[in-house]
């Protein structure tokens, strides 16, 4: 049976952060695009990943509003993107079989992986992408 390559289900329209961007910008991108993970680049090189949960972790209990999901942006002034993002980034190649990403999701407890092609960031694949893919295959 032929294996499906990651490039078939990855998100290609990348929304990403530059290493110099602020955490306020990151929150704005998360909310305006209804996403939970952002690759962080320096030039064309991926240097980290930021999740919305990373932002929630740095907030203080009294800094969030009643819904617990909106962060007072003054907290962001205390940290840089580089301090908050995950720097140990695992990735997959666009030509890898989706099982490669699934194994990383299972064993490394990731929920999003940057997708590279010849060391260039070309997409992102998430656990939601995998569920969506398998859901359509099962119908």
N, C-alpha and C positions, 0 to 999 in steps of 0.2 A: 504494500500500500504506500502510495506517495505521501510524504509528509508535507504539511502546509508550512510555508515560510512566514516568518514574522511580518514581513513587509505587506502581507495580504490583509492584516488586521490592525496594524499600528496606526496611530494618528500621525498624519503627515504635516498638517497645518500647525506647526510648532509655535507655542507661546513659551517664551523663555525669558530668563533674567540674565543681565550682565552682572558680573561680580561686584561692580560699583553701585548697583541699584539699591534702593532703600527697601526696608521691610514694609513700609507704607505702600510702596509701589507693588510689592509682592501681594499684599492683602487685596489691593485693588484688582490686580489681575486674577487672583483666585475667585473673587466675588463676581466680577464682571463677565467672566468666562465660564463660571460654574464648574471649576476644576479643583483638584486637590493636590496636584504635583506639578512642580516647575523645574526643568533642568536649568542649571546655572552655568554660564559660559564665560570664558575669558578669551576674547577674540573668537576663534572658531573651535576652541578646545573646551570640552566639558570638564568642569572642575567640581561640580557638586549637584545635589538635588535638594530641593526645598519642598516640604509638604505643608499643607495647611495645619496639620497637627503640630509641626515644629513651631509655628507661630503661637498656637494655643499653649504649648508647653512653657513658653517664656512669659506668658501673661500671668498676672497675679490674680488671686481669687476676686479681689474687689475691683479689678480692672475690666472685667467682662460685664456686659449688661445682663439683664434678667434672663435673656434667652441663652446665655452662656456661650454664644457663638460669635459675638462681635467684640473685638478687642479695642480697648482704649489705645489710640495710636501713640500716645506719649511713651508707652512702654517700648515702642520700637526705637526711640531715640537712644535707648540704653545699649543697643546691640547693633552689630553690623550683620549683613547677610552672611558673610564668611563665618561669623561666630555661631550662627544658628543652623546653617545648612549642613547636610550630611556630606562629608568630604570623601568618604570611602565609597565610591560609586561603582557598582557592578553594572554591566551593560550587556546587551546582546547585539549581534550583527543582523542586519536586515535579511540576510539569506539563511539565518539559523532557523531550524524547525521550532514551531511554537512550544514544543515540549521542553526546549532549553529554557525558555522564559518561565514555563510552569514550574520546573524544578527549582529555579532561583526564587520564585514566589513562595514555594513551599518551604524550602530549606533555609533561606536567608530572611524570611519574613518581610520581604519587600512587597509593595503594592504598585510600584511603577518602575520601569526600567527605560533608560535612554536606549535608542536604537542607533547604531553607528553603521556607516558604510565607508570603508577605507579611512577610518579614523575621523570621519565627519559625522556630526549629529544630523540625522535625517528624520527622526521621529521619536515617538514615545509609545510604549505599550504598557497597559495597566491591567490589573486584575479584572476590572470592568470590561475591558476589551476582550479578555479571554472568556469571561462568562457570556458576553453577548455572542461571541463566535460559536461557542459550544451550544448555546441555546438555539441558534439558528440551524446548526448541524443536526440537532435532535428532533427538529420539527418535521 
